[in-house]
């Protein structure tokens, strides 16, 4: 026991830049493999192995409606409330990713038209009647010339964009009930503002 203690203490008091003795160095310095390098002893002779079937990366949520737009339209509901914070976040994301093609009001007159073909108007009767789930599906998997935006926008951002798009649709084509509700809210706001003064 005393000899073992002496060996350990001598390692502590060794001065200078001398390397100390390592017990089991392979645990500290394991050999690294380059992903694309040829490895004779491994399957397919490459270090990068195919993950087992059914493997899902951490934090990844698989999209269950990839080939089922009608199922997405029927079953997916927008979980975000139409609050100011959600609309502002949706507006920011819309202006970055959507407005270049669809235009700032969703009319299909974005800055890339022409030379690229004019995309569908988000103000059309067809798109207005789509459920939020159907629009989420289009953003997630793409449609026609529009690519998938699943890698650029997480699900929360996609839902926020849909809330903002619905606000654009209301602003562009309000119903009589929307106009009356706006007038009532405006009057209430004006009264509260005057009472604070």
Secondary structure as a PSIPRED ss2 file (coil, helix, strand):
# PSIPRED VFORMAT (PSIPRED V4.0)

   1 X C   1.000  0.000  0.000
   2 X H   0.000  1.000  0.000
   3 X H   0.000  1.000  0.000
   4 X H   0.000  1.000  0.000
   5 X H   0.000  1.000  0.000
   6 X H   0.000  1.000  0.000
   7 X H   0.000  1.000  0.000
   8 X H   0.000  1.000  0.000
   9 X H   0.000  1.000  0.000
  10 X H   0.000  1.000  0.000
  11 X H   0.000  1.000  0.000
  12 X H   0.000  1.000  0.000
  13 X H   0.000  1.000  0.000
  14 X C   1.000  0.000  0.000
  15 X C   1.000  0.000  0.000
  16 X C   1.000  0.000  0.000
  17 X C   1.000  0.000  0.000
  18 X C   1.000  0.000  0.000
  19 X C   1.000  0.000  0.000
  20 X C   1.000  0.000  0.000
  21 X C   1.000  0.000  0.000
  22 X C   1.000  0.000  0.000
  23 X C   1.000  0.000  0.000
  24 X C   1.000  0.000  0.000
  25 X H   0.000  1.000  0.000
  26 X H   0.000  1.000  0.000
  27 X H   0.000  1.000  0.000
  28 X H   0.000  1.000  0.000
  29 X C   1.000  0.000  0.000
  30 X C   1.000  0.000  0.000
  31 X C   1.000  0.000  0.000
  32 X C   1.000  0.000  0.000
  33 X C   1.000  0.000  0.000
  34 X C   1.000  0.000  0.000
  35 X C   1.000  0.000  0.000
  36 X C   1.000  0.000  0.000
  37 X C   1.000  0.000  0.000
  38 X E   0.000  0.000  1.000
  39 X C   1.000  0.000  0.000
  40 X C   1.000  0.000  0.000
  41 X C   1.000  0.000  0.000
  42 X C   1.000  0.000  0.000
  43 X H   0.000  1.000  0.000
  44 X H   0.000  1.000  0.000
  45 X H   0.000  1.000  0.000
  46 X E   0.000  0.000  1.000
  47 X C   1.000  0.000  0.000
  48 X C   1.000  0.000  0.000
  49 X C   1.000  0.000  0.000
  50 X C   1.000  0.000  0.000
  51 X C   1.000  0.000  0.000
  52 X C   1.000  0.000  0.000
  53 X C   1.000  0.000  0.000
  54 X C   1.000  0.000  0.000
  55 X C   1.000  0.000  0.000
  56 X C   1.000  0.000  0.000
  57 X C   1.000  0.000  0.000
  58 X C   1.000  0.000  0.000
  59 X C   1.000  0.000  0.000
  60 X C   1.000  0.000  0.000
  61 X C   1.000  0.000  0.000
  62 X C   1.000  0.000  0.000
  63 X C   1.000  0.000  0.000
  64 X C   1.000  0.000  0.000
  65 X C   1.000  0.000  0.000
  66 X C   1.000  0.000  0.000
  67 X C   1.000  0.000  0.000
  68 X C   1.000  0.000  0.000
  69 X H   0.000  1.000  0.000
  70 X H   0.000  1.000  0.000
  71 X H   0.000  1.000  0.000
  72 X H   0.000  1.000  0.000
  73 X H   0.000  1.000  0.000
  74 X H   0.000  1.000  0.000
  75 X H   0.000  1.000  0.000
  76 X C   1.000  0.000  0.000
  77 X C   1.000  0.000  0.000
  78 X C   1.000  0.000  0.000
  79 X C   1.000  0.000  0.000
  80 X C   1.000  0.000  0.000
  81 X C   1.000  0.000  0.000
  82 X C   1.000  0.000  0.000
  83 X C   1.000  0.000  0.000
  84 X H   0.000  1.000  0.000
  85 X H   0.000  1.000  0.000
  86 X H   0.000  1.000  0.000
  87 X H   0.000  1.000  0.000
  88 X H   0.000  1.000  0.000
  89 X H   0.000  1.000  0.000
  90 X H   0.000  1.000  0.000
  91 X H   0.000  1.000  0.000
  92 X H   0.000  1.000  0.000
  93 X H   0.000  1.000  0.000
  94 X H   0.000  1.000  0.000
  95 X H   0.000  1.000  0.000
  96 X H   0.000  1.000  0.000
  97 X H   0.000  1.000  0.000
  98 X H   0.000  1.000  0.000
  99 X H   0.000  1.000  0.000
 100 X H   0.000  1.000  0.000
 101 X H   0.000  1.000  0.000
 102 X H   0.000  1.000  0.000
 103 X C   1.000  0.000  0.000
 104 X C   1.000  0.000  0.000
 105 X C   1.000  0.000  0.000
 106 X C   1.000  0.000  0.000
 107 X C   1.000  0.000  0.000
 108 X C   1.000  0.000  0.000
 109 X C   1.000  0.000  0.000
 110 X C   1.000  0.000  0.000
 111 X C   1.000  0.000  0.000
 112 X C   1.000  0.000  0.000
 113 X E   0.000  0.000  1.000
 114 X C   1.000  0.000  0.000
 115 X C   1.000  0.000  0.000
 116 X E   0.000  0.000  1.000
 117 X C   1.000  0.000  0.000
 118 X C   1.000  0.000  0.000
 119 X C   1.000  0.000  0.000
 120 X C   1.000  0.000  0.000
 121 X C   1.000  0.000  0.000
 122 X C   1.000  0.000  0.000
 123 X C   1.000  0.000  0.000
 124 X C   1.000  0.000  0.000
 125 X H   0.000  1.000  0.000
 126 X H   0.000  1.000  0.000
 127 X H   0.000  1.000  0.000
 128 X H   0.000  1.000  0.000
 129 X H   0.000  1.000  0.000
 130 X C   1.000  0.000  0.000
 131 X C   1.000  0.000  0.000
 132 X H   0.000  1.000  0.000
 133 X H   0.000  1.000  0.000
 134 X H   0.000  1.000  0.000
 135 X H   0.000  1.000  0.000
 136 X H   0.000  1.000  0.000
 137 X H   0.000  1.000  0.000
 138 X H   0.000  1.000  0.000
 139 X H   0.000  1.000  0.000
 140 X H   0.000  1.000  0.000
 141 X H   0.000  1.000  0.000
 142 X C   1.000  0.000  0.000
 143 X E   0.000  0.000  1.000
 144 X C   1.000  0.000  0.000
 145 X C   1.000  0.000  0.000
 146 X E   0.000  0.000  1.000
 147 X C   1.000  0.000  0.000
 148 X C   1.000  0.000  0.000
 149 X C   1.000  0.000  0.000
 150 X C   1.000  0.000  0.000
 151 X C   1.000  0.000  0.000
 152 X C   1.000  0.000  0.000
 153 X C   1.000  0.000  0.000
 154 X C   1.000  0.000  0.000
 155 X H   0.000  1.000  0.000
 156 X H   0.000  1.000  0.000
 157 X H   0.000  1.000  0.000
 158 X H   0.000  1.000  0.000
 159 X H   0.000  1.000  0.000
 160 X H   0.000  1.000  0.000
 161 X H   0.000  1.000  0.000
 162 X H   0.000  1.000  0.000
 163 X H   0.000  1.000  0.000
 164 X H   0.000  1.000  0.000
 165 X H   0.000  1.000  0.000
 166 X H   0.000  1.000  0.000
 167 X H   0.000  1.000  0.000
 168 X H   0.000  1.000  0.000
 169 X H   0.000  1.000  0.000
 170 X H   0.000  1.000  0.000
 171 X H   0.000  1.000  0.000
 172 X H   0.000  1.000  0.000
 173 X C   1.000  0.000  0.000
 174 X C   1.000  0.000  0.000
 175 X C   1.000  0.000  0.000
 176 X H   0.000  1.000  0.000
 177 X H   0.000  1.000  0.000
 178 X H   0.000  1.000  0.000
 179 X H   0.000  1.000  0.000
 180 X H   0.000  1.000  0.000
 181 X H   0.000  1.000  0.000
 182 X H   0.000  1.000  0.000
 183 X H   0.000  1.000  0.000
 184 X H   0.000  1.000  0.000
 185 X H   0.000  1.000  0.000
 186 X H   0.000  1.000  0.000
 187 X H   0.000  1.000  0.000
 188 X H   0.000  1.000  0.000
 189 X H   0.000  1.000  0.000
 190 X H   0.000  1.000  0.000
 191 X H   0.000  1.000  0.000
 192 X H   0.000  1.000  0.000
 193 X H   0.000  1.000  0.000
 194 X H   0.000  1.000  0.000
 195 X H   0.000  1.000  0.000
 196 X H   0.000  1.000  0.000
 197 X C   1.000  0.000  0.000
